[in-house]
Amino acid sequence: MKQVEVTIMGHGYVLTCPDGGESLLTQAVATVDKEMSNIRDSGKVKARERIAVLAALNVAYLLAERESQLPTAAARVPAPNHIATGEGELPAAEIDALIRRVDAVLGADGQLL
């Protein structure tokens, strides 16, 4: 784990992220800072806590909106009973188990399918 120093709306924070995750963390910080600054600059909300909650809701809404526009895994991948490999056929259940293992490793970074 690595510690990264960031600034959000003029305040410094020390955050921990996985090794190699600095770029994603930097993108996330930029998004949060932009949302919070936009709300503050609108002049309608002054309290930092309310600004943070509204920014979190805006980001969560945008994420949910994006996810709702993605095709489902079932629509993207046909579901054969067996998958041909160089060594013969592999049952689809084994492929599903492998995909679940890869998804678990990827975690919040994304899913294979």
C-alpha positions in Angstrom: 0.0 0.0 0.0 1.2 3.5 -0.8 0.3 6.8 0.8 -0.6 9.7 -1.5 -1.0 13.3 -0.5 -3.9 15.0 -2.3 -5.8 18.3 -2.1 -9.6 18.5 -2.3 -11.2 21.9 -2.2 -8.1 23.5 -0.8 -7.6 21.0 2.1 -4.9 18.4 2.1 -5.5 14.7 2.8 -3.1 11.7 3.0 -4.8 8.7 1.4 -3.7 5.1 1.1 -4.1 3.2 -2.1 -2.8 -0.1 -3.5 0.5 -0.1 -5.3 0.0 0.9 -8.9 -3.4 2.6 -8.1 -2.1 6.1 -7.9 -3.4 7.1 -11.3 -7.0 5.9 -10.5 -6.8 7.6 -7.1 -5.7 10.8 -8.8 -8.6 10.6 -11.2 -11.0 10.0 -8.4 -9.6 12.9 -6.4 -9.9 15.2 -9.4 -13.6 14.2 -9.9 -14.4 14.7 -6.2 -12.6 18.1 -6.1 -14.4 19.3 -9.3 -17.8 18.2 -8.0 -17.3 19.8 -4.6 -15.9 23.0 -6.1 -18.8 23.3 -8.5 -21.3 23.0 -5.6 -19.3 25.5 -3.5 -19.0 27.9 -6.4 -22.7 27.9 -7.0 -23.1 29.8 -3.8 -26.1 27.8 -2.6 -24.4 25.5 -0.1 -21.7 26.7 2.3 -21.1 23.8 4.8 -18.3 21.5 3.7 -20.2 18.4 5.0 -23.2 19.2 2.9 -21.0 19.9 -0.1 -19.3 16.6 0.3 -22.6 14.7 0.6 -24.0 16.4 -2.5 -20.8 15.7 -4.4 -20.9 12.1 -3.4 -24.5 11.8 -4.6 -23.7 13.4 -7.9 -20.7 11.1 -8.5 -22.8 8.0 -7.4 -25.6 9.0 -9.7 -23.3 9.4 -12.7 -21.7 6.0 -12.0 -25.1 4.3 -11.7 -26.2 6.0 -14.9 -23.1 4.8 -16.7 -23.6 1.2 -15.4 -27.2 1.2 -16.5 -26.1 1.9 -20.0 -23.6 -1.0 -20.2 -24.8 -4.2 -21.8 -25.2 -7.1 -19.4 -22.6 -9.9 -19.4 -25.3 -12.3 -20.6 -26.0 -10.1 -23.6 -22.3 -9.7 -24.5 -21.2 -13.4 -24.2 -23.0 -16.4 -25.6 -23.4 -19.2 -23.1 -22.1 -22.5 -24.7 -22.1 -25.7 -22.8 -18.4 -26.3 -23.6 -15.6 -24.1 -24.7 -13.1 -25.5 -27.2 -9.4 -25.2 -26.1 -6.2 -26.4 -27.7 -6.4 -29.4 -25.3 -10.0 -30.4 -26.0 -13.2 -28.9 -24.5 -13.6 -27.1 -21.2 -17.1 -27.2 -19.5 -18.8 -23.8 -19.3 -19.1 -24.2 -15.6 -15.3 -24.2 -15.3 -15.0 -21.1 -17.4 -17.6 -19.4 -15.2 -15.6 -20.4 -12.1 -12.4 -19.0 -13.7 -14.2 -15.7 -14.6 -15.4 -15.4 -11.0 -11.9 -15.9 -9.7 -10.5 -13.2 -12.1 -13.4 -10.8 -11.1 -12.5 -11.4 -7.4 -8.9 -10.5 -8.0 -9.8 -7.4 -10.1 -12.2 -6.2 -7.4 -13.1 -2.6 -7.8 -10.8 -2.2 -10.8 -13.4 -3.8 -13.1 -14.7 -7.1 -14.2 -13.6 -9.4 -17.0 -17.2 -9.8 -18.3 
